[in-house]
């Protein structure tokens, strides 16, 4: 049943062909059987899941259930969950039990979704491969020698491996779209400010945004619709009501203008990815859309600008980990300064330390204008490029990643090579736009390729609608890895 | 631009990160690789461009000055490394 669409699961729950407790039990059994192979979960909350499922069954019986009531769900371990371990993939928080729920977690609890566990991730959401987790790398269910992408790699792998039908993620520079692409599922990052960041452990606050994973765009729409809405506890939460992101699912694509950025099809993209992306664009044309070449001339600057802004904000956000109020404290130290330095050196992994160091430097006296302000100026140019492109088209399509999933260990020693893989995703975060990745076929080694759709602000329903129409005439999103 | 070993040591101190002598050289090489990538920014003329700090550029909201939270000191201190009598304990700072 977990392999079915949310609509079919919801119908089965209402027809009493299955109970929420049976669904949760099935998901927990799949995790027990499948997780040792892929390491997608840091924590499995069996007791919490069964209790939530029993409550969901009571709501179903009472007729007060919503469309996610009784649906098993996994949260990325970046979201605080009251009473449940929240590690953020770090030794720093390896024993941290959150004292409150993130807003997203509260909303999904209210909706009656059943959290079965917390998923593995790159430490503090810094990474593109999930290799930066203190709890070991998550493996790609399509080929366990390959990475699932990151930083929300555990969530993407869990959905791809059919352990859960839906999962949450966060996307600061591509951390929902990239693992969705590499694991062959659908993932959406909405407009910045749409999903509350309250209780979502901060990495780069002006870029961080919660998002949704599912196999199909239709299921992503259902999950995202339950995650959004204004939250006064997040000062950047937009004062907009929750929306039904499924409202455009059945809208035909005739007349839709899809912009294809020429810069995305230049050097760097592998031939297998290009072939799948070209075929997907042809499919969109068959559905009645037209494609038009657009230009994002500053796209190549997105990586350097991102790798200034994100580390700068990270160095500030992560200063809270001081070994005093929560998190790891070193066992031996001589004084307060030594306690800070040792606790942080022991608690953080290599990539997190590197980003803190980069951020500290670019914010330090004498360098602020040359780096941070310069990067923010480039951010403006990048956002302006998108605004100009959207005068010529309704949405933009291109590859999500330049290659299919790469091997574990292949890039882990070279941060610059790892960063360059984010070329198609980071610009979207800098501009604050919504972006989605959906399966578009397979490349080298039978590994999935993702197509990225980028929309103007608040066009999530349109993006999901286009992807849903594509998924009505293709079956890439229904293909499952061998387990 | 290239960071010297002393500069890396200084940044680590500012960031409150102990950096063992054995890690210094490798850290320096990786940071200089990253700064090599970042330097590409400097090739672009951004004179007169207004820096963009936030995608929506909204004014900061103010809330009413009213009590909105309950006292959860015990819950928050339960996860602290060391507390006593409702206080967080740290090494002695003032003699």
Contacts between the chains, C-beta under 8 A, distances in Angstrom:
chain1	res1	chain2	res2	distance
A	96	B	79	6.3
A	97	B	79	6.2
A	99	B	72	6.7
A	99	B	75	4.5
A	99	B	76	5.7
A	99	B	78	7.5
A	99	B	79	6.5
A	191	B	55	7.8
A	192	B	54	8.0
A	192	B	55	4.3
A	192	B	56	6.5
A	193	B	55	7.2
A	193	B	56	5.4
A	193	B	58	7.9
A	206	B	53	6.4
A	206	B	54	5.3
A	206	B	55	7.4
A	232	B	61	7.5
A	232	B	63	6.5
A	235	B	60	6.2
A	235	B	61	6.1
A	236	B	54	7.0
A	236	B	56	7.4
A	236	B	58	7.6
A	238	B	56	6.6
A	238	B	58	7.6
A	298	B	44	7.5
A	300	B	40	7.7
A	301	B	40	7.0
A	301	B	41	6.3
A	301	B	44	6.2
A	303	B	37	6.7
A	304	B	37	5.8
A	304	B	38	4.8
A	304	B	39	7.5
A	304	B	40	4.8
A	304	B	41	4.6
A	305	B	41	6.3
A	307	B	34	6.5
A	307	B	37	6.4
A	307	B	38	5.9
A	308	B	38	5.7
A	308	B	41	7.2
A	315	B	15	6.4
A	319	B	16	7.6
A	322	B	16	7.5
A	323	B	81	6.1
A	324	B	80	7.2
A	324	B	81	7.1
A	324	B	88	5.3
A	324	B	90	5.8
A	325	B	76	7.4
A	325	B	80	5.4
A	325	B	88	6.1
A	326	B	76	7.9
A	326	B	79	4.8
A	326	B	80	6.0
A	326	B	81	7.8
A	327	B	81	7.8
A	328	B	81	7.9
A	329	B	81	3.8
A	329	B	82	7.2
A	333	B	91	6.7
A	334	B	91	7.8
A	335	B	91	5.2
A	335	B	92	7.8
A	336	B	90	5.5
A	336	B	91	4.8
A	336	B	92	8.0
A	336	B	93	5.4
A	337	B	16	7.5
A	338	B	18	7.9
A	338	B	91	7.9
A	339	B	90	6.9
A	339	B	91	5.8
A	340	B	16	4.3
A	341	B	13	7.8
A	341	B	16	5.3
A	341	B	17	6.2
A	341	B	18	4.0
A	342	B	18	5.3
A	344	B	15	7.8
A	344	B	16	5.6
A	344	B	17	5.2
A	344	B	18	7.4
A	345	B	17	5.3
A	345	B	18	3.9
A	345	B	19	7.2
A	345	B	20	8.0
A	348	B	17	7.3
A	353	B	17	5.7
A	353	B	27	7.7
A	354	B	27	7.3
A	354	B	30	6.0
A	354	B	31	6.6
A	354	B	34	6.9
A	356	B	15	5.0
A	356	B	17	6.5
A	357	B	8	7.3
A	357	B	11	5.2
A	357	B	12	6.4
A	357	B	15	5.8
A	357	B	17	7.1
A	357	B	27	7.3
A	357	B	31	6.1
A	358	B	31	6.6
A	358	B	34	5.8
A	358	B	35	7.6
A	358	B	38	7.8
A	360	B	11	5.2
A	360	B	14	5.2
A	360	B	15	4.2
A	361	B	3	7.5
A	361	B	11	5.0
A	361	B	31	8.0
A	362	B	38	7.9
A	364	B	11	7.3
A	364	B	14	6.5
A	370	B	42	7.7
A	371	B	38	7.0
A	371	B	41	7.8
A	373	B	51	5.3
A	374	B	41	5.5
A	374	B	42	7.2
A	374	B	46	6.3
A	375	B	41	6.4
A	376	B	51	3.5
A	376	B	52	5.5
A	376	B	53	5.9
A	377	B	46	3.8
A	377	B	49	4.2
A	377	B	50	7.5
A	377	B	51	5.2
A	377	B	52	7.6
A	378	B	41	6.0
A	378	B	44	6.6
A	378	B	46	6.5
A	379	B	51	7.5
A	379	B	52	4.4
A	380	B	49	5.3
A	380	B	50	6.0
A	380	B	51	6.6
A	380	B	52	4.0
A	381	B	44	7.6
A	381	B	46	7.1
A	381	B	49	6.3
A	383	B	52	6.1
A	383	B	55	7.2
A	414	B	33	7.5
A	415	B	30	5.7
A	415	B	33	6.6
A	415	B	34	5.9
A	416	B	33	4.8
A	416	B	34	6.3
A	416	B	36	7.2
A	416	B	37	5.3
A	419	B	34	7.6
A	419	B	37	6.5
A	420	B	37	7.9
A	431	B	55	6.3
A	432	B	54	7.8
A	432	B	55	2.2
A	432	B	56	6.5
A	433	B	55	7.8
